[in-house]
């Protein structure tokens, strides 16, 4: 007697298999479309593709090198940074992969939490901000709460952290020029909106829906593509500067690591300077932000 638990697989195969017994052949076609989109993007933006590949390798080597070589009690702040930068590494990498399939809004939305992470770490270099202490407080509150309230406590705690970090780094408690704060607000609004994907997707699709040109696959859109490149470059440069904090442990990071750091920093800066040369105010705003809030030195916190 056949096991009825697996009859659904037989029915699925009968319904969707073609003459070569391949289920969902159109999915293979979709993958080919994705691959063709990737080839077009990489061909057009080869320099930036190489920059991102180099940066992802740098990020991986920095965190893995620190994790493998530093004792757990050595520096509690850097260990905390490691714990939040590790998942951000995966999100940034996957964001680039999604972007290469032409899904620009979805790719940007994956960068929002990366931005939040590096913002909080940058704020933690300020004497008025205590990431380690506030993280401990959140942990204690979670430990005393019932199961159904724990996720709310964690969410509320980190939202509060992000708001205070935002005020210190890009808001009214920063020493940035008012015009810089305003330009950054506009830029960051784009990032935050993509977390609610219905809004940008609908506004994009409505432009073509009435002309009966709506496609189930991404359509070439230079404006959306540029938005992703600008935002990922901005967040990548911030993250690179944050990763430089791990240079406290000089024995881990040799001259080759420093050479790579400088090469990536130059690449990100050159790309941002391109915005300024095109008279885009966000270029000058990002440069001021990086110079004032992401130029870390020996005064950074240590345990």
N, C-alpha and C positions, 0 to 999 in steps of 0.2 A: 504494500500500500504506500502510495506516495505521501510524503510529508506535506500537508496542506499549508504549513507555515511558509513554504517557499513557492507556492503557486503564483503569488503575485509577480515574482520575477519572470516566470514563464509568460504570463499574460502581457507584461510590459515588453518583453522581447518580441512577442508576436505582433504587438501593436506598432512598435517603432523600428524594428530591424528592417534593413533593406536586403537586397539580393546577396550582398556580401556579409550579411549578419552583423552589420555595424549599427549600433543604436545611436540615434541623434546625429546623423551625418552632417546636418546643417551646423552643428556646433563646431565641427572641424573647419567649415567655411568661415564661421565667425572668428575663429582663431587666426585664420589666414588674413582676415580683414584687420584684426588687431596688429598682426605682425607688419602688415603694409603701412599702417599708420605710424608704428614705431620707426620703421625705416625712413619714412619721410621726415619725421621730427628730428631723428639723429643726424640725418644728412644735412638738414638746414641749420641745426644748432650743435654741430659736432664739438665745438669748443666747450660749450656749457655741459654737454654730456660727459666729456672727459673730466671736467671740474668736479661734477657730482660723483663720478666713480672714484676719483682720487680722494674726495672728502669722506665718502662712506668707508673707504679702506682706512683712512687716517682715524676716523671715529672708532672703528672696530679695534684697531691696533692700540689706541690710547687706553680704552677701557679694559681690554683684555690684558694688556701689559700691567696696568695698575692692579687689577684684581688678582693676578697670579703672583705678584711680587711683594705686595704690602701687607703686613700683619693686620689683623682685624682691629686691633686697638690703636693703630698708628695715628689715624686722623679721622675722627668721627664725622667731621663736615664732609670730607671728600668721599667717605663711604656712603653718606646720605646722598650726595650728588650722583655717585655711581648707581645707586638704587633707582633713581628717577631717570637718569640719562640712558640706562640700558633699554627700557621699553621704548623710549623716544627714538633710539637708534632704529629699532624695527619699524616704527611708524614712518620715519623719514624715508627709509629705504623703500618701503611698500608704496609710499606716496609717489615716489619717482616712477615705480613700475606702473602704477595706475595712470599717471600722467602720460606715459608712453603709449597707452591705448587710446588716448584722446579724451579721457574723461577728466577734464580740467577741474571742474567744481569739486568732484569727489576727492581728487588729489589734494586740493587746497584744504579741504575739511580735515584731512588726516594730519595736516601740519599744525592745526590749532593747539593741540595738546603739547606739541614740541615747543611751540612759542611760549606757552604757559610755564613749562619746565625751566627753560633758560631764563625767562623773566624772573622767576622766583630765586634761582641761583644767583643771578646778578644782584638782586635786591638783598640777598643774604650777605653780600660784601659790605653793606651799609651797617653801621653800628646800631641803628635804630630798628633793625629787622633781625629776627631770630628764627630761622627755618628749623633748626634742630630742636629748639625748645618748643615751638608751636607744634611740630610734628609729634613730639612726645606727649603734649597735652591732648592732641587728637587721639593718639593711641590709648591714653588713660581713659578718656571719655568713652571710647568704643568698648574697652574692656568692662566698663561698668554698665553698659547699656544692654537692653534686650536685643534679641536677634533682629527683629523687624526694624529697629531704630538705628542699627549700626551703619548701614549704607548711607542713611540721611546725615548722620553725624560726620562721616568721612567727607561726603559731598559738601556739606555746609562749611566744614573746616578748611577745605582746600579752596573753596570759592572765596572765603575770607582772606586766605593767604594771597591768592591771585590779585584781589582788589587792592590790597595794601602794597603788594609788589608793583602793581601797575601805577599807583600814585607816586611811588618812589622813583621809578625808572622812566616812565613816559608821561606822567601826569603832573598834577599841580604841586607835588612835593619835589619834583626834579628841578634841576637848575637849567633845563633846556629853554630855549627861546620860545615865546608863545606861538609864533608862527610854525615852529618845528613841531610843537605839541599838536597843533591843529592839523598839520599835514599827516602826522603819524596816526591821528585819530581816524582820518578818512581811510588811510591804508589798512589799518587794523579792522575797521568796520567790514571791509571786504572779506577778511579772514573769518570773522565771527559769523557773517551771514551764511557762509557755505556750510556751517554746521546744521543749518536748517535747509536742506537741499531743495525742498519744494520751491522756494522762492526763486533762486537763480535758474533752476531748470525750467520752471514755468515761463519766466520772462524771456528766456532764450528760445523756448519752443514756440511760444505764441507768435514770434516774429515770422515763423515759417508756416505755422499751422493753417492760417487762412489762405495761403497760396498752395495748399496741399503738397508741401514739400517736406513734411515731417518725416524724419528718418529714425529707425530704431538703433542706428549706429552714430557715433560722434561725427559731426560735420566739421570740416576745417574752419577754424575761427581764430584768426591771428590775435584779436584783442584778448580772448580768453586765454590763449596760449601764453601771451606776454604777461598776463596777470600772474599765472602760475610761476613763470620764470622769475619775475620780479620778487614775488613773495618767498619762493624757495631760496632765492639768493640772499634775501634779507635775513631769513631765519637761519640759513646755513652759516652766514657770517657771524651772527650772534652766538650760535652754538660753537663755532670754531674758537671764538674768544673765551667762552666758558670752559671749553676743554683745555685751554692753556693753563687753567688753575692747577691741573694735575702736574705741572712742571715743578711744583714744590719739591717733588721727589726727584732730584737731579740725577740720581743713580739709575733711574728707569728710562730717562729720556735723553738720548745722546745727541750729538751734533746733527745726525741724519734726521732725527725727529724735529729738531729746531728748523732745519732747512725746509722740511716739508710744511711745517707750520707757516713759515714766512711765505713760501710759494703759494699756499692756499689763501693766505690773507691778502696777498697781492692780487690774486685772481678775483676774489670776491669784491675787493675794493675797486678794481678796474671796471668790473661789471656795473657796480653801483654808480661810479663816476660817469658811466655812459648815460644814466638817467639825467644827471645834472647837465651834461653836455647837450642833451635834447631839450633842456629847459624844463624838465619835469621837477617840480619842487620836492617830490619825495626823495630824490637823490641826495640833495643837500641835507634833508631831515635825517636820513639814515646815517649819513656820514657823521653828523653832529652827535647822534645817539651813540654810535659805536665809539667815537672818540671820548665822549664824556662818561658813559655808563658801562662800557665794555673794555676799558683799558685797565686791566687788573695789574697790580704790582705786589711788592712784598708786604704791603699793609693788609692784604686779604686775611680773612679769619683763619686761625689754626686752633686746634683743640688744645 
